[in-house]
């Protein structure tokens, strides 16, 4: 039998992190996703152009989503941090 303990109180001096405004986040995502999708379609278009739409969409998202989540958005968030948090 374990006894539940209350979480430690946060220090009064610890700064609170606030999320950037959604419109700035949306603009940053668009800034990353539009050229990425355009480039992927340009490069993969000849290969997947004849595929049925659901398969083309699957292939496109299989490439773009991980690229966005793990590479592009973290890099853009670092570069644009002052603007995002302004």
C-alpha positions, 0 to 999 in steps of 0.5 A: 500500500503506497501513500500518495504525496502532493506534488512539490510546490513551484518556486515563486521565482520560476518564470511561467512559460506562455504559448505563442499566439496561435496566429503566429504558430499557424503562420510558422506552420504554413511557412514550413508546410507550403514549400515542403509539400510543393517540393515533395510533389515536384520531386515525387510527382512523376512517380506517384502521379498515376496513383489513386488519390488516397495512395498519393495522399498517404505517400505525401503525408508519410514523408511530410508529417515526420519531416515537419514534426522532427526537423522543420518545425523545431528548426523554425521555432528556434529561429523565430523564437523571439518573434513567436514569444513577442 
